[in-house]
Amino acid sequence: MKFIGHLYLRQLLSAKVVGSVSRELVACDLADELPAEHALECACELLLAIGFTLETVPLGQQVVHQVCGRLLELKSTKTSAGKVAYSKRVQFLI
């Protein structure tokens, strides 16, 4: 994820590509599906690496808003058994 972030920072990847990767990692289009913990960790790592720069672009602002909203939604998600869906480590990372 850091590699993808650095490619974006050096303007070798567009905001559209990074946005697509970010949305896919947190499953923005699939509201009923829970992404794996490692995918959420990757999304957080990518946002930490490029979030500030991504927000300077209008498309990037939309991506950051969608991904952060989805992450906050997933943070409080519970399984059908009533247990928290993600570990404390991932919840804290979010």
MOZIDA-V237024 format. One record per backbone hydrogen bond with DSSP energy under -1.0 kcal/mol. NH is the residue of the N-H (numbers start at 1). CO is the residue of the C=O. If there is no record, write none. Layout:
nh->NH co->CO
nh->NH co->CO
This chain:
nh->5 co->1
nh->6 co->2
nh->7 co->3
nh->8 co->4
nh->9 co->5
nh->10 co->6
nh->11 co->8
nh->12 co->7
nh->18 co->14
nh->19 co->15
nh->20 co->16
nh->21 co->17
nh->22 co->18
nh->23 co->19
nh->24 co->20
nh->25 co->21
nh->26 co->22
nh->28 co->23
nh->33 co->30
nh->40 co->36
nh->41 co->37
nh->42 co->38
nh->43 co->39
nh->44 co->40
nh->45 co->41
nh->46 co->42
nh->47 co->43
nh->48 co->44
nh->49 co->45
nh->50 co->46
nh->51 co->47
nh->54 co->50
nh->55 co->51
nh->56 co->53
nh->57 co->54
nh->61 co->57
nh->62 co->58
nh->63 co->59
nh->64 co->60
nh->65 co->61
nh->66 co->62
nh->67 co->63
nh->68 co->64
nh->69 co->65
nh->70 co->66
nh->71 co->67
nh->72 co->68
nh->73 co->69
nh->74 co->70
nh->75 co->71
nh->77 co->74
nh->79 co->83
nh->82 co->79
nh->85 co->77
nh->91 co->87
nh->92 co->88
nh->93 co->89
nh->94 co->90
